[in-house]
Amino acid sequence: MFFLIVKLKIFFELHNLGNDQNINQEWKIFFQEFHDYFCSKKATLSNSQVLKQGALHLNNQLYQNSSKFLLDCFCHFCRTKVIVQNFYGTALHNQTSIQNEYQLLLMNSNFYQDLTSKRVKERSIGDAYDRVKQWRYFFRNGIQENGIQKKVTLKEAADLVKVPKKTLEDYIQIFNKAELIVNIEEISEKKMGYLRSFMKKNKSKIRKAMIHKKQQQIEENLKKQNQEVYENTKQNKNEDESITSPYPYQQNILSDFCDDQNDWEQYSNNIFKIFPNPHFD
């Protein structure tokens, strides 16, 4: 029994050091050697000249004594283990709590990421363009209600097409400028994000096209005014004194337009022309 006492002493010394890996390993070695020791004693008794009944009695007695000794040692071990667990219990609990909170944080992160990915699908250019036309048509022509034509506000018209008024106004700005350099129908299947990016890349080109279009409008207006003046003077038979050339005024008007930075934002509100939509007639 001497080696058992030595092994137990080593076992508890290791346990006091708090090395769990050494404790587990020593525990396995301890029981293996105890098993070998018990088997060797049993074999010795079986080979002796002692009576069978007496050998069985000694065998049982050895087993009972050894079991009682091991039980006492194991109880002491359990008490010691409880003390150690109580000492480290708070730290282990805190570590578990931190791990649980971290897992919860990851779950929440994935949850909000899924919500973001499930946002409303981006509207196509064609759909946005049609809704703008419907919105302006409702506002200009009103709606039929109980056989009576009723006018609606811009906000009410926006509610009818199920798009916020501010978003529709933003669409008008975009389409008026984009139509200067691209055919909307050719890109109607693409998304609005594509059109916004396209306009940012071609802002200088759009501005030049805007100036050119404005110049054409000025020339057309001046020609029209000149024609009216010509007809009036012809009727009064005083053409030489009344006819004026449109060109002296054109340069100043165009120059003012080119220098007006605010016109960049105001331009789109003036030229977006909406024709009646046959679907709403």
TORGUPA-777988 format. One record per residue (C-alpha): x negated, y negated, z; residue number from 1; residue in one letter. Coordinates in nm, 2 decimals, always signed. Each point is the difference from the previous one (the first is absolute). Layout:
N
     c1     c2     c3 gufi lolum
      X      Y      Z  NUM     A
...
end
This chain:
281
     c1     c2     c3 gufi lolum
  +0.00  +0.00  +0.00    1     M
  -0.30  -0.22  +0.03    2     F
  -0.01  -0.10  -0.37    3     F
  +0.37  -0.10  +0.02    4     L
  -0.07  -0.24  +0.28    5     I
  -0.29  -0.15  -0.21    6     V
  +0.22  -0.03  -0.30    7     K
  +0.27  -0.17  +0.19    8     L
  -0.25  -0.25  +0.14    9     K
  -0.12  -0.08  -0.34   10     I
  +0.35  -0.03  -0.12   11     F
  +0.10  -0.26  +0.26   12     F
  -0.32  -0.19  -0.05   13     E
  +0.08  -0.03  -0.36   14     L
  +0.36  -0.10  +0.08   15     H
  -0.12  -0.28  +0.23   16     N
  -0.20  -0.14  -0.30   17     L
  +0.32  -0.03  -0.19   18     G
  -0.13  +0.18  -0.31   19     N
  +0.31  +0.17  -0.13   20     D
  -0.18  +0.18  -0.28   21     Q
  -0.25  +0.16  +0.24   22     N
  +0.28  +0.08  +0.25   23     I
  +0.20  +0.20  -0.27   24     N
  -0.31  +0.18  -0.12   25     Q
  -0.11  +0.09  +0.36   26     E
  +0.36  +0.12  +0.08   27     W
  -0.01  +0.24  -0.30   28     K
  -0.34  +0.14  +0.10   29     I
  +0.11  +0.04  +0.36   30     F
  +0.30  +0.21  -0.08   31     F
  -0.19  +0.21  -0.26   32     Q
  -0.27  +0.08  +0.25   33     E
  +0.26  +0.08  +0.27   34     F
  +0.17  +0.24  -0.24   35     H
  -0.33  +0.17  -0.08   36     D
  -0.08  +0.03  +0.37   37     Y
  +0.34  +0.15  +0.08   38     F
  -0.03  +0.25  -0.29   39     C
  -0.35  +0.11  +0.11   40     S
  +0.12  +0.06  +0.36   41     K
  +0.29  +0.20  -0.14   42     K
  -0.23  +0.21  -0.21   43     A
  -0.24  +0.07  +0.29   44     T
  +0.29  +0.12  +0.21   45     L
  +0.12  +0.23  -0.27   46     S
  -0.34  +0.17  -0.04   47     N
  -0.05  +0.06  +0.37   48     S
  +0.09  +0.32  +0.20   49     Q
  +0.26  -0.19  +0.20   50     V
  +0.35  +0.15  +0.00   51     L
  +0.23  -0.14  -0.26   52     K
  +0.25  -0.13  +0.26   53     Q
  -0.27  -0.18  +0.19   54     G
  -0.15  -0.15  -0.31   55     A
  +0.34  -0.14  -0.10   56     L
  +0.04  -0.15  +0.35   57     H
  -0.34  -0.17  -0.02   58     L
  +0.08  -0.11  -0.36   59     N
  +0.32  -0.17  +0.11   60     N
  -0.16  -0.14  +0.31   61     Q
  -0.28  -0.16  -0.21   62     L
  +0.25  -0.14  -0.25   63     Y
  +0.22  -0.15  +0.28   64     Q
  -0.29  -0.16  +0.17   65     N
  -0.14  -0.14  -0.32   66     S
  +0.34  -0.13  -0.11   67     S
  +0.05  -0.17  +0.34   68     K
  -0.34  -0.16  -0.03   69     F
  +0.06  -0.12  -0.35   70     L
  +0.35  -0.13  +0.10   71     L
  -0.15  -0.21  +0.28   72     D
  -0.27  -0.14  -0.24   73     C
  +0.26  -0.07  -0.26   74     F
  +0.23  -0.19  +0.24   75     C
  -0.30  -0.21  +0.11   76     H
  -0.07  -0.07  -0.37   77     F
  +0.36  -0.10  -0.06   78     C
  +0.00  -0.24  +0.29   79     R
  -0.33  -0.15  -0.13   80     T
  +0.14  -0.02  -0.35   81     K
  +0.31  -0.19  +0.12   82     V
  -0.22  -0.25  +0.17   83     I
  -0.20  -0.05  -0.32   84     V
  +0.31  -0.03  -0.20   85     Q
  +0.15  -0.25  +0.24   86     N
  -0.32  -0.20  -0.03   87     F
  +0.00  +0.00  -0.38   88     Y
  +0.37  +0.01  -0.03   89     G
  +0.05  -0.38  -0.04   90     T
  -0.27  -0.03  -0.26   91     A
  +0.14  +0.29  -0.20   92     L
  +0.35  -0.14  +0.03   93     H
  -0.12  -0.34  -0.12   94     N
  -0.18  +0.16  -0.29   95     Q
  +0.31  +0.19  -0.10   96     T
  +0.21  -0.32  +0.02   97     S
  -0.24  -0.18  -0.22   98     I
  +0.01  +0.28  -0.25   99     Q
  +0.38  +0.00  +0.00  100     N
  +0.01  -0.37  -0.05  101     E
  -0.24  +0.03  -0.28  102     Y
  +0.21  +0.27  -0.17  103     Q
  +0.31  -0.23  +0.05  104     L
  -0.19  -0.29  -0.16  105     L
  -0.08  +0.21  -0.30  106     L
  +0.36  +0.12  -0.03  107     M
  +0.12  -0.36  +0.02  108     N
  -0.26  -0.11  -0.26  109     S
  +0.11  +0.27  -0.24  110     N
  +0.36  -0.09  +0.07  111     F
  -0.04  -0.37  -0.09  112     Y
  -0.21  +0.10  -0.29  113     Q
  +0.28  +0.22  -0.13  114     D
  +0.25  -0.29  +0.05  115     L
  -0.23  -0.23  -0.20  116     T
  -0.02  +0.25  -0.28  117     S
  +0.37  +0.04  +0.00  118     K
  +0.08  -0.37  -0.06  119     R
  +0.24  -0.11  -0.26  120     V
  -0.13  +0.09  -0.35  121     K
  -0.15  -0.30  -0.19  122     E
  +0.24  -0.14  -0.25  123     R
  -0.07  +0.03  -0.37  124     S
  -0.06  -0.31  -0.22  125     I
  +0.31  +0.09  -0.21  126     G
  +0.22  +0.04  +0.30  127     D
  -0.12  -0.33  +0.16  128     A
  +0.05  -0.18  -0.33  129     Y
  +0.36  +0.13  -0.04  130     D
  +0.09  -0.10  +0.35  131     R
  -0.13  -0.35  -0.05  132     V
  +0.22  -0.04  -0.31  133     K
  +0.30  +0.14  +0.18  134     Q
  -0.06  -0.24  +0.30  135     W
  -0.02  -0.31  -0.22  136     R
  +0.30  +0.12  -0.21  137     Y
  +0.22  +0.04  +0.31  138     F
  -0.11  -0.35  +0.13  139     F
  +0.07  -0.17  -0.33  140     R
  +0.32  +0.18  -0.10  141     N
  +0.14  +0.10  +0.33  142     G
  +0.20  +0.32  +0.06  143     I
  +0.35  +0.12  -0.05  144     Q
  +0.20  +0.04  +0.32  145     E
  +0.37  +0.08  -0.02  146     N
  +0.01  -0.13  -0.35  147     G
  -0.15  -0.33  +0.10  148     I
  -0.35  -0.12  -0.10  149     Q
  -0.19  -0.07  +0.32  150     K
  -0.33  -0.18  +0.03  151     K
  -0.27  +0.15  +0.22  152     V
  -0.31  -0.14  +0.16  153     T
  -0.35  +0.12  -0.07  154     L
  +0.00  +0.19  +0.33  155     K
  +0.34  +0.17  -0.08  156     E
  -0.12  +0.08  -0.35  157     A
  -0.32  +0.16  +0.15  158     A
  +0.21  +0.21  +0.23  159     D
  +0.20  +0.12  -0.30  160     L
  -0.32  +0.13  -0.17  161     V
  -0.13  +0.13  +0.33  162     K
  -0.33  -0.19  -0.01  163     V
  -0.10  -0.27  +0.25  164     P
  +0.03  -0.36  -0.15  165     K
  -0.37  -0.08  +0.08  166     K
  -0.11  +0.32  -0.18  167     T
  +0.20  -0.10  -0.31  168     L
  -0.15  -0.35  +0.00  169     E
  -0.34  +0.16  +0.02  170     D
  +0.09  +0.22  -0.30  171     Y
  +0.10  -0.30  -0.20  172     I
  -0.34  -0.17  +0.06  173     Q
  -0.17  +0.32  -0.11  174     I
  +0.20  +0.07  -0.31  175     F
  +0.00  -0.36  -0.14  176     N
  -0.38  +0.00  +0.01  177     K
  -0.06  +0.36  -0.10  178     A
  +0.22  -0.04  -0.31  179     E
  -0.24  -0.26  -0.14  180     L
  -0.27  +0.27  -0.06  181     I
  +0.18  +0.34  +0.01  182     V
  +0.33  +0.16  -0.12  183     N
  +0.19  +0.10  +0.31  184     I
  +0.18  +0.28  -0.18  185     E
  -0.33  +0.17  -0.09  186     E
  -0.09  +0.04  +0.36  187     I
  +0.34  +0.04  +0.15  188     S
  -0.08  +0.35  +0.12  189     E
  -0.29  -0.11  +0.21  190     K
  +0.03  -0.13  +0.36  191     K
  +0.01  -0.36  +0.12  192     M
  -0.33  +0.05  +0.17  193     G
  -0.16  +0.05  -0.34  194     Y
  +0.15  -0.32  -0.13  195     L
  -0.12  -0.20  +0.30  196     R
  -0.35  +0.13  -0.04  197     S
  +0.01  -0.06  -0.38  198     F
  +0.09  -0.37  +0.06  199     M
  -0.28  -0.05  +0.25  200     K
  -0.25  +0.12  -0.25  201     K
  +0.14  -0.22  -0.28  202     N
  +0.08  -0.31  +0.20  203     K
  -0.21  -0.22  -0.23  204     S
  +0.15  +0.15  -0.31  205     K
  +0.35  -0.06  +0.13  206     I
  -0.08  -0.36  +0.08  207     R
  -0.12  -0.07  -0.35  208     K
  +0.31  +0.16  -0.14  209     A
  +0.21  -0.20  +0.23  210     M
  -0.16  -0.33  -0.12  211     I
  +0.04  +0.11  -0.36  212     H
  +0.37  +0.07  +0.04  213     K
  +0.06  -0.32  +0.18  214     K
  -0.17  -0.18  -0.28  215     Q
  +0.23  +0.16  -0.25  216     Q
  +0.30  -0.10  +0.21  217     Q
  -0.12  -0.36  +0.00  218     I
  -0.05  -0.01  -0.37  219     E
  +0.34  +0.15  -0.06  220     E
  +0.16  -0.26  +0.22  221     N
  -0.18  -0.29  -0.16  222     L
  +0.09  +0.12  -0.35  223     K
  +0.36  +0.03  +0.11  224     K
  +0.00  -0.35  +0.15  225     Q
  -0.17  -0.13  -0.32  226     N
  +0.27  +0.16  -0.21  227     Q
  +0.27  -0.16  +0.20  228     E
  -0.17  -0.34  -0.03  229     V
  -0.04  +0.05  -0.37  230     Y
  +0.37  +0.08  -0.05  231     E
  +0.11  -0.30  +0.21  232     N
  -0.23  -0.24  -0.19  233     T
  +0.11  +0.14  -0.33  234     K
  +0.36  -0.07  +0.09  235     Q
  -0.10  -0.36  +0.10  236     N
  -0.22  -0.03  -0.31  237     K
  -0.29  -0.11  +0.21  238     N
  -0.24  +0.29  -0.02  239     E
  -0.33  -0.21  -0.02  240     D
  +0.06  -0.16  +0.33  241     E
  +0.15  +0.29  +0.19  242     S
  -0.19  +0.31  -0.10  243     I
  -0.28  +0.08  +0.24  244     T
  -0.26  +0.27  -0.01  245     S
  +0.02  +0.27  +0.27  246     P
  -0.38  +0.06  +0.02  247     Y
  -0.11  -0.30  +0.21  248     P
  +0.21  +0.12  +0.29  249     Y
  -0.10  +0.37  -0.04  250     Q
  -0.36  -0.04  +0.11  251     Q
  +0.10  -0.17  +0.33  252     N
  +0.27  +0.24  +0.08  253     I
  -0.22  +0.30  -0.06  254     L
  -0.28  -0.15  +0.20  255     S
  +0.23  -0.06  +0.29  256     D
  +0.11  +0.36  -0.02  257     F
  -0.35  +0.14  +0.00  258     C
  -0.10  -0.20  +0.30  259     D
  +0.31  +0.09  +0.21  260     D
  -0.11  +0.29  +0.22  261     Q
  +0.34  +0.03  +0.16  262     N
  +0.15  +0.08  -0.34  263     D
  -0.15  +0.35  +0.02  264     W
  +0.25  +0.10  +0.27  265     E
  +0.29  -0.21  -0.14  266     Q
  -0.03  +0.13  -0.35  267     Y
  +0.16  +0.34  +0.05  268     S
  +0.31  -0.15  +0.15  269     N
  +0.08  -0.20  -0.32  270     N
  -0.04  +0.24  -0.29  271     I
  +0.15  +0.33  +0.11  272     F
  +0.30  +0.03  -0.23  273     K
  +0.26  +0.26  +0.08  274     I
  +0.24  +0.12  -0.27  275     F
  +0.33  +0.16  +0.08  276     P
  -0.04  +0.37  +0.08  277     N
  +0.26  +0.21  -0.20  278     P
  +0.03  +0.24  +0.29  279     H
  +0.16  -0.28  +0.21  280     F
  +0.23  -0.15  -0.27  281     D
end
